[in-house]
């Protein structure tokens, strides 16, 4: 099977890379739509394909900007669960989804008014800077 033409990758996959790609495909549960054209995939499926491409590069650090935007909640949960299970990789995500960030992060970097605060998710609601930013709307979280 020629993965290059299906996914418009700019490199050929040798046998080792193809095996790695198959393992990643199974992990991300994208094997069942590998023969589909990318235009017909849902946003969540496209995100998983893009993550497969990133994981195939074996980077030690993944920097992802809003990786679950436009994905429905069950698939957001599944996607973040898979990201959080990665071993030997540091995953840094920017997100405006506070609830999901608190559930799947080891640490939170909160940025407000040119200040950056590193905290544990359990410390988020009690942080004075967070309270200042959220004000009374903290009750909605």
DAHU-V594405 format. One record per backbone hydrogen bond with DSSP energy under -1.0 kcal/mol. NH is the residue of the N-H (numbers start at 1). CO is the residue of the C=O. E is the energy in kcal/mol with one decimal. If there is no record, write none. Layout:
BEGIN
NH_CO_E, NH_CO_E
END
This chain:
BEGIN
6_2_-1.2, 7_3_-2.5, 8_4_-1.3, 18_14_-2.7, 19_15_-2.1, 20_16_-2.4, 21_17_-2.9, 22_18_-2.4, 23_19_-2.1, 24_20_-2.5, 25_21_-2.7, 26_22_-2.1, 27_23_-2.4, 28_24_-2.6, 30_25_-2.7, 33_30_-1.6, 34_31_-1.2, 36_33_-1.3, 40_37_-1.7, 41_38_-1.1, 46_42_-2.5, 47_43_-2.4, 48_44_-2.0, 49_45_-2.1, 50_46_-2.6, 51_47_-2.4, 52_48_-2.2, 53_49_-2.0, 54_50_-2.0, 55_51_-3.2, 56_52_-1.9, 57_54_-1.4, 58_55_-1.5, 62_90_-3.3, 64_92_-3.2, 66_94_-1.7, 69_66_-1.5, 71_68_-1.5, 76_72_-2.2, 77_73_-2.6, 78_74_-2.0, 79_75_-2.7, 80_76_-2.7, 81_77_-2.3, 82_78_-2.2, 83_79_-2.2, 84_80_-2.7, 86_83_-1.3, 90_60_-3.3, 92_62_-3.4, 94_64_-2.3, 98_96_-1.2, 101_97_-2.3, 102_98_-2.7, 103_99_-1.7, 104_100_-1.8, 105_101_-1.2, 108_119_-3.3, 110_117_-3.0, 112_115_-2.5, 115_112_-1.7, 117_110_-2.5, 119_108_-2.5, 123_120_-1.7, 124_121_-1.2, 127_124_-1.2, 131_127_-2.5, 132_128_-2.2, 133_129_-2.2, 134_130_-3.1, 135_131_-2.5, 137_134_-1.8, 138_135_-1.3, 139_136_-1.6, 140_137_-1.7, 141_138_-1.1
END
